[in-house]
Amino acid sequence: MVRTGLFSLSLVLAAVMTALFLPDLLALLVMGWTAEAGAELGIHRLHVMGIAAVVGVFLLGLFSQAFRPLERIASMWGAFVSILVVSIGTVAFGVGRPEEVLPFLLVTTIALVTHPAGRSLFRRGDSYSPVLLALVAVAAIPILAFVGTKLSLTTNMSDPHAADGHYVMMTGLALAPLAYGVFAALGFTGWRLASWLAALPMAYYGLLSLSFPAQVGATSTTWSVLAILWAVAFVVTAEYSRTGTSALFRRDSRTKRASI
């Protein structure tokens, strides 16, 4: 009873903090595309909209636990890893708004520790996808290079983007597809939702870069298109693997365990 109460309380606190701190930021996921918002955000437009994206996908993973949490384990892990990455970067580099980031890490950690799945959180499901694993591996190479570049820029406190913690948050945006994608590919329970949450930030960043190529943080047209194509491929592969017969797309992990 205490465990269930703490789990529910963590989600309620996260909802309260979201309502208090984040409505304006989350609104920029849509309103940021308007000319009025662009004029107001100026040189920070792409970064702030990217921050809204990583916060949004983190919250989707966390709040998905409010409904059938036993069927949303992959998304619980994705949300936890996402907020952990951002929190470590914020504290390590002394940038951004730790007073807002760390409370979300706290409630997410409580939700993870008190999750109704218990020890089942660490168990994979009955199947996994070799193709999704390959897509995660392919994406990891440019993503880690992107992360290294952004973290190197974070140390320059004369850069207004660095001082505001934008590079750290963009690191979170880059790693979110891996955070959700790994657990989806490995077949953790709820992998289908996690696969969509892995694709969303990648596609959104690709669209941002294509739309605002002159903004700091934008990547080239080629990489933008590749990011969008990766997101589409990840979702299509995940959806096809539900009904496809090829073992490349969905393989029974129970057979492998039984043979060991």
C-alpha positions in Angstrom: 0.0 0.0 0.0 2.8 2.4 0.9 4.7 1.5 -2.3 1.6 2.2 -4.4 0.9 5.4 -2.6 4.4 6.7 -3.2 4.3 5.8 -6.9 1.0 7.6 -7.3 2.2 10.6 -5.3 5.3 10.9 -7.5 3.2 11.2 -10.6 0.9 13.7 -9.0 3.8 15.8 -7.9 5.2 15.6 -11.4 1.9 16.8 -12.8 1.8 19.7 -10.4 5.3 20.8 -11.2 4.5 20.5 -14.9 1.5 22.8 -14.5 3.5 25.3 -12.5 6.7 25.4 -14.4 6.2 24.1 -18.0 3.0 25.2 -19.7 4.7 28.1 -21.6 7.6 25.9 -22.7 5.5 23.0 -23.8 3.2 25.4 -25.8 6.3 26.3 -27.9 6.1 22.8 -29.4 3.3 24.3 -31.6 3.5 28.0 -31.1 7.3 28.1 -31.7 6.6 27.7 -35.4 4.8 31.0 -35.6 6.5 34.2 -36.7 5.5 36.0 -33.4 7.3 33.3 -31.3 10.2 33.3 -33.7 10.7 37.1 -33.2 10.5 36.7 -29.4 12.8 33.8 -29.2 15.4 35.2 -31.6 18.7 33.3 -31.7 17.4 30.8 -29.1 14.4 29.6 -31.2 15.8 26.2 -32.2 17.3 25.5 -28.8 14.2 26.4 -26.9 11.9 24.4 -29.2 14.4 21.5 -28.9 14.3 21.8 -25.1 10.5 21.7 -25.3 10.7 18.5 -27.3 13.0 16.7 -24.9 10.9 17.8 -21.9 7.7 16.8 -23.8 8.9 13.3 -24.7 10.2 12.8 -21.1 6.8 13.7 -19.7 5.0 11.4 -22.1 7.1 8.5 -20.9 6.6 9.4 -17.3 2.9 10.2 -17.4 2.2 7.0 -19.5 2.8 5.2 -16.1 -0.5 6.6 -14.8 -2.4 4.1 -17.0 -1.5 0.4 -16.9 2.1 1.0 -15.7 2.8 -2.8 -15.9 2.4 -2.4 -19.7 4.6 0.7 -19.9 8.0 -0.5 -18.5 10.1 0.5 -21.6 8.7 4.1 -21.4 9.5 4.2 -17.6 13.1 3.5 -18.3 13.2 5.9 -21.2 11.9 8.7 -19.1 14.3 7.9 -16.3 17.4 7.8 -18.5 16.3 11.0 -20.2 15.9 13.1 -17.1 19.1 11.5 -15.6 21.2 12.6 -18.5 19.9 16.2 -18.4 20.3 16.3 -14.6 23.9 15.1 -14.7 24.8 17.6 -17.4 23.0 20.5 -15.6 24.9 19.8 -12.3 28.2 18.9 -13.8 28.5 22.0 -15.9 26.6 24.3 -13.5 24.2 25.6 -16.2 20.5 25.8 -16.8 17.9 25.6 -14.1 18.8 22.8 -11.6 16.0 24.0 -9.3 13.5 22.8 -11.9 15.4 19.9 -13.4 16.4 18.1 -10.2 12.8 17.9 -8.7 11.8 16.1 -11.8 14.7 13.7 -11.4 13.6 13.1 -7.8 10.0 12.2 -8.6 11.0 10.1 -11.6 13.4 8.1 -9.4 10.7 7.6 -6.8 8.3 6.4 -9.6 11.0 4.0 -10.8 11.9 2.6 -7.4 8.2 2.2 -6.3 7.0 1.1 -9.7 4.3 -1.6 -9.5 6.4 -3.9 -11.8 9.0 -4.3 -9.0 11.8 -6.5 -10.1 10.1 -7.1 -13.4 11.4 -3.7 -14.4 14.7 -5.4 -15.2 13.3 -8.2 -17.3 12.9 -8.1 -21.0 9.7 -9.2 -22.7 9.2 -12.4 -24.7 10.6 -10.9 -27.9 13.1 -8.4 -29.3 13.8 -6.8 -32.6 17.2 -7.3 -34.3 16.4 -4.6 -36.9 15.5 -2.1 -34.2 18.7 -2.9 -32.4 20.6 -2.3 -35.6 18.8 1.1 -36.1 19.8 2.1 -32.6 23.4 1.1 -33.2 23.5 3.1 -36.5 22.0 6.2 -34.8 24.3 6.0 -31.8 27.4 6.9 -33.8 26.3 10.3 -35.1 24.4 11.0 -31.9 27.4 10.4 -29.7 29.5 12.7 -32.0 26.8 15.3 -31.7 26.8 15.0 -27.9 30.5 15.3 -27.7 30.4 18.5 -29.7 27.6 20.1 -27.6 29.3 19.3 -24.4 32.6 20.8 -25.6 30.6 24.1 -26.3 29.1 24.0 -22.8 32.3 25.1 -21.2 32.4 28.4 -23.0 30.5 30.7 -20.5 30.8 33.7 -22.8 28.4 31.9 -25.2 24.8 32.8 -24.2 23.6 29.4 -25.3 26.1 27.7 -23.0 25.3 29.8 -20.0 21.6 29.1 -20.4 22.2 25.3 -20.5 21.0 25.0 -24.0 23.8 22.6 -25.1 23.2 20.3 -22.2 19.5 20.2 -23.0 20.3 19.5 -26.7 22.4 16.6 -25.5 19.3 15.3 -23.7 17.3 15.7 -26.9 19.9 13.8 -28.9 20.1 10.9 -26.3 16.3 10.6 -25.8 15.9 8.4 -29.0 18.6 6.1 -27.6 17.1 6.1 -24.1 13.7 4.9 -25.4 15.0 3.1 -28.5 17.3 0.7 -26.6 14.5 -0.6 -24.3 12.0 -0.7 -27.3 14.5 -2.8 -29.4 15.3 -5.1 -26.5 11.6 -5.9 -26.2 10.9 -4.5 -22.7 7.2 -4.5 -22.0 5.5 -1.6 -23.7 8.1 -1.5 -26.5 5.6 -0.2 -29.0 4.9 3.1 -27.2 8.6 3.4 -26.4 9.5 3.1 -30.1 7.2 6.0 -31.0 8.8 8.1 -28.1 12.2 7.2 -29.5 11.2 8.5 -33.0 9.5 11.7 -32.0 12.5 13.8 -30.8 14.6 12.6 -33.8 11.9 13.7 -36.3 11.2 16.9 -34.5 14.9 17.9 -34.4 15.2 17.1 -38.1 12.2 19.3 -38.9 13.6 22.1 -36.7 17.0 22.0 -38.6 15.3 22.0 -42.0 13.1 24.9 -41.0 15.7 27.1 -39.2 19.0 26.2 -40.8 20.6 29.5 -39.8 20.0 28.9 -36.1 22.7 27.8 -33.7 22.1 24.1 -33.1 20.8 23.3 -36.5 22.5 20.5 -38.5 23.0 20.2 -42.2 20.1 19.4 -44.7 21.6 15.9 -45.2 21.7 15.0 -41.5 18.2 16.6 -41.0 16.7 14.4 -43.7 18.5 11.4 -42.3 17.2 12.0 -38.8 13.6 12.2 -40.1 14.1 9.0 -42.2 15.5 7.2 -39.2 12.5 8.2 -37.1 10.1 6.9 -39.8 12.1 3.7 -40.3 12.1 3.1 -36.5 8.3 3.4 -36.2 7.6 1.5 -39.4 9.9 -1.3 -38.3 8.3 -1.5 -34.8 4.8 -1.5 -36.2 5.6 -4.1 -38.9 7.3 -6.3 -36.3 4.0 -6.7 -34.5 2.6 -8.8 -37.4 5.5 -9.7 -39.6 6.8 -13.2 -39.8 10.5 -12.5 -40.3 12.8 -13.2 -37.3 14.9 -10.2 -38.3 12.0 -7.9 -37.3 10.7 -9.8 -34.2 12.5 -12.7 -32.6 11.3 -14.8 -29.7 13.7 -14.3 -26.8 12.3 -17.2 -24.8 13.7 -19.7 -27.3 17.2 -18.3 -26.7 16.8 -18.3 -22.9 15.5 -21.9 -23.0 18.6 -23.1 -25.0 21.1 -21.6 -22.5 
